[in-house]
């Protein structure tokens, strides 16, 4: 990253409470797009610092980088690929990518067949339960969205998710299911992902142990993959295969056939609304000037804190039970994209890049880690997310929603102003801690699509400023390769792989207990 006057600033140069002596501060440092409002006025920014951040973005070629992504240029330079996740969100009637349009039509036909009962299990009964077997991007996005939009379910289909190779994960899911009415979706681009394939075989064995004929596989398994040969060898028929594409990264894939569990849960009309909301944010990101561009502003703030003010993490706290899985989803999107120590020129980076993203749902989080936010020594910016309209129509829902949002706003206020008037040092809260508040008028498929796309583009903004590739993940591979050697040491007595003394001793102890 190029040098910048931002390097001259320090935490103590900013006093948030004093900055709010300007009654127009909220107006200057807030921006909205449709049903999303970003209040970033409680941040270490002034007109001067925001101007400098915008200049940094221009000097790093952000506008050209945004245009390059939407033009389909091969911005994933280490794999020589485009990053076309936004193309999946273009309305079908305007989408020139025939692969995407064909996939959506295939999904539509399949969802209709399941919902109508035309697709039947081996006993002739309608499918009632869907089990998605996948991990990483094939799990985190679908499970988050299905949970967030559960109130939009249009049928009696119940989605379930299995990701961990720990046998307990699958066992717990299938324990309450009827094999005659259960459909498995195997989601793996390569159809070689260890966790997914091991779980798929275990699910297949469970199904075969409950039914009379191996022919039942055709009614109870579909796959989303680029490896049709491996899926066919598993026993999945060609017409039950959904496509994936090399230009679509796993953490950006819920908009594709990977979103099949979402479509089965909420219906294709709602799934298309999810795509439409994301497409709206795409257009905002692509065409709005930098100073009023939500993803740009949020990305620049994190660059400011991470690259210049030495923040090592930031928290995301959604004040909506429906969004409880959002931090986990963002962890892959953010840290897999930005956890890089080499820039696009194959040189070591010269500043901090991706920090640790973490969080939990509010108000629960107030009773776990908020103590550290208020009185700890770490510098941790926070994103507070609030949904204005209640997602439940239960007893006294409106009043409880007001309590929920009151806590959201008050925590941001407390981080800003503290209570420096306290004479007891143990009770003193310093304040002057920055945060964003992102308000959504209501939680629906359209607005959720916009929210997810906002954080996707925020992540891309940061990668451009840091000159790193947000679309590869080479760091994931080494542990996978080494696990094969360790597995062989467990299972092959003649394995000649040499390990360090720690690993060798642990393998010996584990092996003795497992084989006891």
N, C-alpha and C positions, 0 to 999 in steps of 0.2 A: 504494500500500500504506500502511496506517495506521502511525503511529509505534509503536514498541515498545521495551520495556526491553532487547531484544536489541541495540539500537544501542549500548548502553554497553559491550558485551563486545569484547575484542580477542584476537588469536591468543595472545598471551603470558599471557592469563588461564587458559589450559588447559595442563596438563602430563600427557599421556596416560599415561606410565609411572607417575607418581605416583597417578593415578586408579585404576590397577590394584592399588594397595595394598589396595583393597577387594575381598576375595575373592568377593563376590557380584555384582561388576560385570557379568560375562557374563550371569548370570541376569536381572538387571534390564534389560539393554540387548540383548536378543535376543528374537526372536519368530518363530513358525513358522506355516505354513499347509500342512497335508497334507504334501507331499513337498519343500517349500521351507523352508529355515531362513535367516533373516537375522540375522547377528551385526553389530550396529552399535555395539558397545562400544568400538571403536577410533576413536571420533569425539569432537569437541569438545562433548560433552554431559554434563550432570549431571542429577539429578532436577529441579533448579531450571530449567535451560535447556529441558529437554524439556517441562516444565509450561508454560513461557512460550510455546514453539512451539505447543503444543496450544491454548493460549488465543488465540494469533494466528489459528489455523485457525478457531476458533469465532467470533471477531470478524469474520472475513472471510466467514462464512456457508458454510463448507465442507460441513457436513452437508446444508444445504438445496440446495447446488449438486449434491451427489452424488445426492440424491433427484430433483432436476430432470432430470438426465441420464437416469436410469433410467425416469423417468415419460414420457420422450419430449418434454419441453418444448423449445422452439426456442432452445436455448442458443447456437447459432451465430448471433449477433445481426446480423452484417453481411450475411449471406446469408438470414436469416429461415428457418433450417432447424433441425431436430432433429439430433442426432448419435446415430444408432441402431446403431452397430457392435456394441454388446453384445447387441442383439436378435437378431443373426445367430447367436448362440451358445446361445440358449434351445433346449432339446430340442424336436424337432418336435412331439411329442405334447402339449407345453405351450405351444407358440408360437402366438399369435393372429394373427401377421402372415402372411397367406396368401401374400404375394409371396415371402417368405423360404422358406416351406415348399415352394412350387411350384418355386422355383429349386433347392433341394436335391434334389427328386425328379427334375428334369431332369438335374442333374449325375449323379445315381445311374444313370439310364438310359443316359446317354452313356458313362460310365466302364465300365459293364457291356458295352456294345456294343463299345468299343475293346478291352477285356481279353479278351473271348470270341472276338474275330475276326469278329463279325457285321458290324462296320464295316470295310470294305475300301478300299484305295487303288484308283487307276484301273486297275492291272494285275490286280486281284483278290486281291492279297496283303494280309496283316494289317499294320496300322500297328505300327511298331517304335519310332519316334522322334517326340517332340513338341517343337516349337519355339515357345516363348512369345515373342511380339513385343509388348513394352510397355516403359514407362519409369516411373521414380518408384515410386509405390505399386503399379503394375501389374507391377513387376519385382522390387523389393527384397525384399518379403515372400515371394513365391513362391520366388525363387531361394534365399533364406536357409533357408526351411523344407525345401525339397527336399534341400538339401545336409545340413542338420542331421539329417534323418530318412531318409537314403539307405539305411540298413541295414534300414528297415522296408518297403522296396519289395516288393510282392507279385506282381510280374509282370516281364516283359522290356521294359517300356516305359522308354525313356531320355529324361529331360527335358533340354532345352537352352534357353538364354535369349539373346535378342538385345535390346539396349536402345539402344545408341549409334547415332547417325546416321552415324558413321564407317563407311564401307563395309567396312572390315576386320572389324568385329564380325560381320556377317552372313556374309561370305565365309568366315571361319574356322569358323563353325558348320556351314554347309551343305557344306563341302568334303568331309567324310567321310560324308555322308548319301546314302541312296538316295531319290530323289524319289517313287518308287512306294510307299514305306512311311513317308513323312514327313507329319505333320499339323501345320499352323500354327494357332496361337491368336493372334488379333489382339485385344489388350486395350487399349481406349481408351474412356473414358466418352463423350467427344465424337465419336470417330472422326475427329478433326481434329488430334490431337497430331502435330506435325511429324515427330519422330523415328520414331514408330510407323507412321505412314502411309507415309512414304518407305521404310521397311524392309519394310512389307507389300507395296508395289508391287514392290520389288526381289525379294522372295521369290516373288511371283506370276510375275514374268518368268522367274526361275530355274526354277520348276516348269513353265511353259509351254514353255520351251526344251528341256526333257527329255522331254515327253510329246506325244502326237499331237493332243490335242483340248482346246479351252478348257473343255469340259464337266468336265474333271478337277478344276476349282476346287471343285465341290460336295463332293468326297470328301476334300479336303485343306485346307480352310479353315473355321474357325469363328471367331466373334467374341463378345466380351463388351463391350457398349456400351449406351448409351441412345439412340443415333442409328441406328435400324434402317434408315432411308432411305439413309444414306450407306453403310452396310455392304452393303445390297442392291445399290446401284449398283456397289460394288466387285466384286460377283459372289457374295457369300455368301448362301446360301438362308435364308429366314426360319426354318425349323426348326433351323438351325444357329446361331442367335443366342441368347446368354445375356444375362440382364438385369443392368443396374447401376441404382443409384438415386441421386437427387440428395442424399438424406440420408446417404449413405455416402461419407466422404472417402477419397481414394486411399490415404493412409498407414494407414488403418484397415480396408482392404478385403480382406485375405487370407482373411477368414472367409466371403466371398461367392463368387460365380462366379469372381472373380479368383483364387481358390484352386484353380481347375480343374487346373492343372499339378500341384499337390500331390496332389489326389485321384487323378489318373491315375498318379502315381508310387507312392503308398503305398496306394491303395485307399480306397474310401469309408468302410469301417469305421474305419480309422486316422484319416481326415479327421474323422470324427465324434468320435473320441477327442480330437483336437486342439481341437475346438469345446467338448467337455465340460470339458477342463482350463481353458480360458479362462472358461467359464461358472462354474466353481467359484471362480475368482478374482474374478469379477464379484460373486458372492454374498458373498464375504468382504469386498470393498471396500464393498459396499452396507450390510451389516448389522453389521460388527464395530466396536466402539468405537474411537475415533480412536487411543487410546494403544497399542492392540494391532493396528493395521491396517497391514499391510505397505506398500501404496502410499502411505498417508498419512505414515508414518514416513520412507520414502525421499524423498518429495517435500518434506517439511518440512526434512530435512537439506540438500537442495540449495538450498532457499530461504534457509536459514541461511547457507550458505557463499557463495552468489552475491549475495544481497541485502544481507547484513550484514557478511560478512568478505571481500568483494571478490574472490572466486574468478572467474576469467574462463574457466575450462574445467574439465571433469572427464573422467577416463578410465574406460573400461569394458574390462576385460581378462578374457575368458573362458579358463579353463584347460581347454579342450576343443577339439580340432581340428574337431569337428562344429559348433561354434558360432563358427567363424572369421568368418562373415559377419554376426554379430550386431551389432557396432559400426556397420557400414555401414547396416544396417536401422534401427538406433536413431537414426542421424544425421538421417534424414528425419523420423521420428516426432517427435523431440525438437526439432530446430532449425526445422523448418517450422511446428511448433505454437507454439513459444515465442519465435521471433525477431520480436518485436513491440515497437514503441516508442510505441504509443498504447493506452490502456486502453479498457475497454468504454464509458466515458463520453465517448469521442472526445477525450481529453485526453492530453498527453504523460505517459509513465510517470515516476515519481519515484525509481526504483531500478533496478539492473541486473535484466534479465529473463533470457531464455535465454542461457546460456553455450555455449561450444563443446564438443560431445561428440565424443570421438575414442577410438581404442583399436585393439588388435590382439590376436591370440591369444597366450596364454602356453604354453610358455616363450619362444617366439620374441621377444616384445616385450621380454623382459629384456635381450636383446642388441641392442636398437635404442634405445628412448627411456627406459628405466628410469634411466639415468644422470641425466637431467633430473629425474625424480621424486625421486630421492634427494638430489642435491646442487645442483639448479637453484634459481633464485630465485623461480620462479612457485609460487603456492599452488594445488595441483591435487589435490583429493580423488579417490579411486579406488574403483571397484566391482570387486572380484574375484569371479568366478563359478567355482565348482568343481562338477564332476559326480563323484559318489563312485564309482559303479560304472563299470568300463571300458566304452567303446563299441566295443571291438574284442576279439575272442577270439584274437588272434594270439599268437605265441610270447612267453611270460613277460609277458603283458598286465597281470596283477595287480601285479607288481613295478614295471613301468614306470608304472602308474597311481599307485602310491605315490610314486614320484619326482615325478610331475607335481603331485600334491596337496601334497607337501612343499614344492615351490617356491611354490605358491600361498599357503600359510600363512606361509612364511618371508618372502616379500616384504612381506606386510602387517605382519608382526612387525618387519621391518627399518625400514619406513617409520615405525612407531610409536616404536621405542626408539633407533634410530641407534647410534652408537658413540662417544659423547662422551669416552671415556677415551683416545682416540688423541691422541698428542702432535704428530703430523704433520698440519698444517692441511689439506693436500691429501687426506689420507685420512679426515679427520673427516666424519662424517655426522650431521647435526643431529638427525634423527628428528623426532618430534612431528608427523608427517604423518598426517592422518585417512584412514580407508578403511572400506568395508563388505566383509564376506564373505558371499556368497549361495551356499549349498550346495543342490544338487539331488541327490536320492538316486540317480536314474538318468535318462538321457535317453530319453524316449519321447514319443509324441504328446501324451498327457495333460499331462505335466509341462511340455513345451515350450509348450503353449497357456497354461498358468498363468503361465509366465515372461513371455511376450509381453504378456499382459493386465496383469500387474503393472506393467510399464514404461509401458503405455498410461495406466493410471490414475495412476501417479506423475506423468506429464506433466500430466494434467488437474488434479491437486492443485496443482501449481505455478502453473498458469494462473489458478486460482481465487484463490490468495493474492495474485498480482500483478494480479488484476482485468483479465486480457487474454483475448482469444478464441483458444482453442487450435485452432479448426476452420476457419479461413480461411487463405489464403496469397497475399495480394495482391502481395507482393513478388516472386513468381515471374513475374508477367505482363509487367512492363515490358521485361525483356530479350528476351522472346519477340517483343513488338511491334517493338522496334528491330531485331531480327535480320531481319525482313522488309524493312526499308528497306535494310539492308546487302546483303542477297541481291539486291535489285533493282539496286543499284549494281554488283554483280558481273556481272549478266546482261543489264541493259538499258543500252545506251550512252547513251540519252537521258534517263536518270534525273536529275531535277532536285532530289533531296533534298540539302539542305546539311548537311555534317558539320563538326565541329571539325577543325583542321588535323592533329591526330594521326590521327583515324579516317580522314580523307580520304586522307592519305599512305599509310596501311597498306592501304586498299582499292586504291589505285593500284598499289602494289608487288605485292600478292597477285594482282590481276587480270592484271598483265603476266606473272607466272610461270605462272599457270593457263592463260593463253591462248597461251603460247609454243609 
